[in-house]
Amino acid sequence: MTKALGDMTVLITGASRGIGAAIAKRFASAGMNIVIHYRESHEAANEVARSCLELGAQVLTVTADVSKKNQIDKMVEKLEQHGMLPNVLINNAGISHFGLISDVSEEEWDEVMNVNLKGMFLCTQAFLPQMIRQKWGRIINVSSVWGLTGASCESVYSTAKGGVNAFTKALAKELAPSHITVNAIAPGVIDTEMNHRLDGEEKLALQSEIPAGRFGQPEEIASLAYFLALPESSYITGQIISPNGGWLT
């Protein structure tokens, strides 16, 4: 594939806020075409889109429940119509869950698995044909440090992210002959809405455990995602990279 990075399209699921929004802006600053996916946060997604437009990118917003195949199929159709099928897919959409395993309902289990794991599978499967035809592509899955180590009272979330990591490693081997890389980013504690349930005291206690002495910023994760998407990163595949400030190694 001879396309310049600036001529390529990146699709970021769950891009209306947090890490997803930061990734969209980072790729927009490189002149890539940006597809911003969201499920319900229409206004937030439009705000991210405006920021990307100001950076000079061509931008499209799409809405879908990533756990529903029929909605993913409609998203594929829309992107085809606009000539914006992704060369780079970033599976970022995810939800967390906190609580004792004894209190987890079947519905809660299904929701976490459907968004974090099934959604990643459906999006990957839907957008792979174009990458395989081109013999080039980048798939970057946003996991979590808890997918590597597990966390007390986050068994469901940890299980889902552990599945993301296993999927990443297996698919990387399957797609390597097609020159498509598959990697995962497993962030430590990042200063996003997902961690806003922590009060001031809990935040300070957590920060004291992190050698870097602070939470990570979404922009730091975005920079790593951008690096993994570069053509010169073609020998990096099947890796779970965990930026966590030295907290867990």
C-alpha positions in Angstrom: 0.0 0.0 0.0 1.4 3.4 -1.0 -1.1 5.8 0.5 0.3 8.5 2.6 -0.9 8.6 6.2 -2.7 11.9 5.5 -4.8 10.2 2.9 -6.0 7.5 5.2 -9.1 7.2 7.4 -9.2 6.3 11.1 -12.4 5.1 12.8 -12.5 5.6 16.6 -15.3 3.9 18.5 -16.5 5.6 21.6 -14.9 8.9 20.5 -17.3 11.4 22.1 -15.2 11.9 25.2 -12.1 10.9 27.2 -9.4 8.7 25.5 -11.5 8.3 22.3 -11.8 12.1 21.8 -8.1 12.6 22.4 -7.3 10.0 19.8 -9.6 11.6 17.3 -7.9 15.0 17.8 -4.4 13.5 17.6 -5.1 11.8 14.3 -6.8 14.9 13.0 -3.7 16.9 13.7 -1.8 14.6 11.3 -4.3 15.4 8.6 -6.1 12.0 8.5 -9.8 11.6 7.7 -11.6 11.0 11.0 -14.7 8.9 11.7 -16.1 9.7 15.2 -18.4 6.9 16.5 -20.7 7.4 19.4 -23.7 5.7 20.9 -25.8 8.4 22.6 -23.7 11.5 23.2 -24.6 13.4 20.0 -23.6 16.8 21.2 -20.3 15.6 22.7 -19.5 13.9 19.5 -20.2 17.0 17.5 -18.0 19.0 19.8 -15.1 16.6 19.1 -15.9 16.8 15.4 -15.7 20.6 15.4 -12.3 20.3 17.1 -11.1 17.9 14.4 -12.4 20.2 11.6 -10.5 23.1 13.1 -7.4 21.0 12.8 -8.1 20.7 9.1 -9.4 17.1 9.0 -12.3 15.7 7.0 -14.7 14.4 9.6 -17.8 12.1 9.7 -19.8 11.2 12.8 -21.7 7.9 13.1 -23.9 6.5 15.8 -24.4 2.8 16.5 -24.7 0.3 19.4 -21.5 -1.6 18.7 -23.0 -4.7 20.3 -25.7 -4.9 17.6 -24.5 -6.4 14.2 -27.3 -4.8 12.2 -26.3 -1.3 13.5 -22.6 -2.0 12.6 -23.7 -3.1 9.1 -25.5 0.3 8.7 -22.4 2.1 9.8 -20.3 0.2 7.2 -22.8 1.2 4.5 -22.7 4.9 5.6 -18.9 4.9 5.5 -18.8 3.2 2.1 -21.2 5.9 0.7 -18.8 8.6 2.0 -15.6 6.8 0.8 -14.4 6.6 4.4 -13.9 3.0 5.2 -11.1 2.9 7.8 -7.5 2.0 7.2 -7.0 2.3 10.9 -9.6 0.9 13.3 -9.4 1.9 17.0 -11.8 -0.2 19.1 -12.1 2.2 22.1 -15.8 1.9 23.0 -16.1 0.4 26.5 -18.0 0.6 29.8 -16.7 -0.1 33.3 -18.4 -2.0 36.2 -17.5 -1.8 39.9 -19.0 -4.1 42.6 -18.8 -7.4 44.4 -19.1 -10.4 42.1 -21.9 -11.7 44.3 -24.0 -8.6 43.4 -23.5 -8.7 39.6 -26.7 -9.4 37.7 -26.8 -11.4 34.5 -27.9 -8.3 32.7 -24.8 -6.3 34.0 -22.5 -9.1 33.0 -24.0 -9.2 29.5 -23.8 -5.5 29.0 -20.1 -5.2 29.9 -19.2 -8.2 27.7 -21.3 -7.0 24.8 -19.8 -3.5 24.7 -16.2 -4.2 25.6 -15.8 -7.6 23.9 -18.5 -8.3 21.4 -18.4 -4.8 20.1 -14.7 -5.0 19.4 -15.3 -8.3 17.6 -18.2 -7.1 15.4 -16.4 -3.8 14.4 -13.2 -5.7 13.6 -15.0 -8.3 11.5 -17.0 -5.6 9.7 -14.0 -3.5 8.6 -11.5 -6.2 7.9 -12.4 -7.0 4.3 -11.2 -3.6 3.1 -7.9 -4.0 5.0 -7.4 -7.5 3.6 -8.1 -6.3 0.1 -5.5 -3.5 0.5 -3.0 -5.8 2.2 -2.6 -3.1 4.9 -4.3 -2.0 8.0 -4.0 -1.2 11.7 -6.3 -2.4 14.4 -5.7 -0.9 17.9 -7.8 -2.1 20.8 -8.0 -0.1 24.0 -7.8 -2.5 26.9 -6.9 -1.8 30.5 -4.2 -2.7 33.0 -6.9 -4.7 34.8 -7.0 -7.0 31.8 -3.5 -7.9 32.6 -3.6 -8.1 36.4 -7.2 -8.2 37.5 -8.8 -5.9 40.0 -10.8 -6.5 43.2 -14.4 -5.5 42.8 -13.9 -5.2 39.0 -14.0 -8.9 38.0 -16.4 -8.4 35.2 -14.5 -5.5 33.6 -11.2 -7.3 34.1 -12.6 -10.4 32.4 -13.8 -8.4 29.4 -10.4 -6.6 29.0 -8.5 -9.8 29.5 -10.6 -11.1 26.5 -9.6 -8.0 24.5 -5.9 -8.9 25.1 -6.3 -12.5 24.1 -8.3 -11.5 21.0 -5.5 -9.0 20.1 -2.7 -11.6 20.4 -4.6 -14.3 18.4 -5.8 -12.0 15.6 -2.3 -10.5 15.2 -1.0 -14.0 14.2 -4.0 -14.5 11.8 -3.6 -11.2 10.0 0.2 -10.8 9.9 0.4 -12.4 6.4 -2.0 -9.7 5.2 0.3 -6.9 6.5 -2.3 -5.9 9.1 -1.0 -5.2 12.6 -3.2 -5.8 15.7 -2.1 -4.3 19.1 -3.7 -3.3 22.3 -3.1 -0.4 24.7 -3.8 -1.3 28.3 -3.7 2.1 30.2 -3.3 2.5 33.9 -5.2 5.2 35.7 -6.1 7.9 33.2 -7.8 11.2 34.2 -11.1 10.6 32.4 -14.8 10.5 33.4 -14.5 6.7 34.0 -12.4 7.5 37.2 -14.5 10.5 38.4 -16.3 8.2 40.8 -13.2 8.4 43.0 -13.3 11.1 45.7 -10.3 13.4 46.5 -9.0 11.2 49.2 -9.2 8.0 47.0 -7.4 9.8 44.2 -4.5 10.9 46.4 -4.1 7.4 47.8 -4.1 6.0 44.3 -1.6 8.6 43.1 0.8 7.7 45.9 1.0 4.1 44.6 2.0 5.3 41.1 5.8 5.9 40.8 5.1 8.7 38.3 3.0 10.4 41.1 0.1 11.2 38.9 -2.7 9.9 36.7 -2.1 9.7 33.0 -3.7 12.1 30.5 -5.8 11.0 27.5 -3.4 12.7 25.2 -0.6 10.4 26.3 -2.7 7.4 25.2 -3.6 9.1 22.0 0.1 9.6 21.1 0.8 5.9 21.6 -2.2 5.0 19.4 -0.8 7.3 16.7 2.6 5.7 16.9 1.2 2.2 16.5 -0.7 3.4 13.4 2.4 4.7 11.6 3.6 2.7 8.5 7.0 2.4 10.2 5.4 0.5 13.1 4.7 -2.5 10.9 6.9 -4.9 12.9 4.9 -4.2 16.1 2.0 -6.6 16.3 0.3 -8.8 18.9 1.5 -6.6 21.7 -0.3 -5.4 24.8 1.4 -2.1 25.8 0.6 -0.7 29.2 1.3 3.0 29.8 0.8 3.2 33.6 3.4 5.4 35.1 5.5 2.5 36.4 2.6 1.4 38.6 2.4 -2.2 37.3 5.3 -3.7 35.3 
